[in-house]
Structures are given as structure tokens and as C-alpha cells.
């Protein structure tokens, strides 16, 4: 089994896959500061002994159970609430997050006990460590650890932790701290659920700034569970009377007008993964790809 340092377990982010290790220094930040965040991501089908670093081997069973609990229990309840709030059938959103299993009927109170195999969804669990920057980089970063952005996909679960830093944009240029509540989960909406609801549900821009002075020297551990739609889900407003009545804004309208083909959740994930940390491309003639870049930077103004 190889260690993380040799690159064999590094995530292929440029291909749209976060599975594996993302080391510090991966991103070239616009402010010239070093990227001090490292994380390890696991998908349902990569939580395997052959894909785990040595330090994680004894915890493999716990990791798999944690992924399954997030998906089959927490996610399904959240999606049921959102579906009903949108005037949809209770399992409408679940059906575009998970395809086919014995649990499609009845009430879920626990995850499967037999570690159900499911490979069609790109849910993934992330353990992230935010390391304190040097004083020089702290000044370059203007005390900003992770710039403002929205998450990819549908929803994200952020497990609340005690080191301050997470802020959410509540109004233009108005950032507010998210208070820590022990044993709580922060539910964040991603950009794709805004696309599918025609703007009824809004993606939430958030960022991480440096902690208060008494916590500034500490490493900050983040535990996240990212949930996208099924890969073949077309990113356009759901065709339902309640959605058409409340909101039908399609952010890809100009993209389609320029000849762009219908874009799936998987394709959008790959496109946005390629654009993270990049600068805008300037072309003489507007092309469908230009619209995708504009949408990315609209939801990630600090990229």
C-alpha cells in the first residue's frame, strides 16, 4: 500500500473526480498565496481497502457506514422535506439522486446493514484540514482561507466544528458567521439544485476566513458530505406545475441559444472542476463554452 506522498492516491480533479488525496499547494490562488488546504475524498465505490491510505485502513468499516448513513438516512429525509416544500411528490428529488434499490418503499430509519453497492451517484465524503498560513501568506490572502463560492451539486452536509471561520453571504457584501452547534449538521444548497428548481431554491455562497486570534494557530478539520444529482440528470427546471408557477428561470438559456447541447449534472461537475482556480477566457466570438464559464464565475466570484 502506497503512502499519500507518492501520488498514487491523488485525486484526478481535472477530470472531475475528487476521489483520493488533494495535497496542499494544488491550486494557484489569484492572490499569489500558497494553498494550505489538504483533503481526502471517498466515493461509495472508492471506500475500499485498495484505495485507502495506511492510516485509514483500520477505519474502513466505519467510513463506509458513515457514507451510507449520510446517503440513505439523512439525505433521503432532507430531500423529502425539500420535495414537499416545492409542491412535488415526496420522493421526486430522491429519484434523481439514487437509482434503484430495495429501500425504495417504506420509511428509512437506518442505513442498509449489508453495505449496498451503488456506483451511479457521485456522493462523496471529504475530510479536509485547513492549516494556518505563514504571516506573509496571511497578508496576501487578506485573512481569507477559502474564497467565496457555491458548492457543486444538490446539497452539502457540513458537520459543525468549533473553530470559527465559516461565513455565509446573507446580502450583497454582507458575510455572517455560521454559529457552531455541537452534534449539528449545516445543510448547504449547491448550484445544481438552483438550476433544477428554476431559481426557487438558491445556492448559498459561503467562504472560510481565518479564525479569531485565540484559534488562529490551530489546524481546522472539516468533515463534508457532497451530494450531486444522478450523472445523467439534465440541468434544467423540473417540468412540474408548481415549479413553472413559482420559478422557471433557466441559467443555461443563452448557452442553448448558441447551440450548446443539453448539459448533464456529470458534465457540469467536470466543467466546473476544470475551471476552479482558473481565470476567465476571452474570445472574440461568444461560444457555448463562454456561457458555462460565465455561469461558473457568477456562482464563484472569487475563482
CORCORUR-V560122 format. One line per field, one symbol per residue. psi: psi as a letter, one per 30 degrees, with the letter a starting at -180 (. if undefined). A space follows every 50 residues. Layout:
psi: ???
This chain:
psi: klleffffgkkiefggkgkakjlkgekjkfgflkjgkklkkklegfilef gkleffefgeeeeeeeeeeeefdeeeeeeeeeeeffgllfgeeefgfkjj lfgfklkkfllkfgikkkgflhkkkkjkkjkklleefeeefhgjejlkll lladlkkjjklfjlekkkjflkgjkkkjkkjkglkkjkkleefeefggge kkkjkllklklleffffkkjkkjkjkjllkegkkilkkikeeeeefkgkj fgeeeefggklkkleeeeeeeeeffkfllkkklekkleeeeeeeeefefi fg.
